[in-house]
């Protein structure tokens, strides 16, 4: 071969990595910088400041007194401060479990039965999601009142029935608040599950029918596996809604009667603004944030595990 022919395997034939290949990553960080600054200013810094306040006994006006982890110990050990978290567990049943079950039932019925006026029905069920929670609370407060619709219907069906103060008795107040949460959340869950079930090929249902599978068997074998992603979203949204609910409790019961409907978000308001114990209020808020974050991570982990 001549001297001008390139040698096989020479350095000129090998691809080289230029320094400019790393520049897009640096540019990407520059694009992310404004968002990171906003995140740090409006979320990270307030969160760190809240942790700082939780280590003090402070009335919000004067000088605070250092108590270290004393506020956390009190919240976790004193029944008065621990009780709201137990109430939240009850609300999770009404805000999450009941709406998800009803949403699955309604979505499956609409997909398999082709109900007439389905669009109108979906709009009516989803309507509570677009109404302000304060308006919902005021409306249901009137419904539950001694002269409200529920007592009128009961008096008509059962003449001589004694008027019941649904929100005025500890045995029924928390359940009544939870039922409102079920009414609000069912529409959201139904729409999510409708989106998941609409992606299922109709041929699968036809094949299952030919194999003799009934509607219930088709639901568990075909429908439910196709809404795992939507189920994870519904669980996350409804559980978070149950844990951070404030509007319904504040308007309908103000935490009463007694302490029967006190929940963590309401306790943050009560301790910080009404009783002047900011340390307790901030501590409850931080523990509530930790619980919400933990539940969100667990739900997403389970959903990712099912997809693999």
ABEGO torsion letter per residue (X at the ends): XBAABBBBGBAAABBBBBAAAAAAAAAAAAAAAAAAAAAAAAAAAAAAAAAAAAABBBAGABBBBBAEAAAAAAAAABAAAAAAAAAAAAAAAAAAAAAAAAAAAAAAAAAAAGBBGAAAAAAAAAAAAABBAAAAAAAAAAAABAABAAAAAAAAABBGBBBBBAAABAAAAAAAAAAAAAAAAAAAAAAAAAAAAAABBAAAAAAAAAAGBBAAAAAAAAAAAAAAAAAAAAAAAAAAAAAABAAAAAAAAGGOBEAAABBAAAAAAAAAAAAGBAAAAAAAAAAAAAAAAAAAAAAAAAAAAAAX
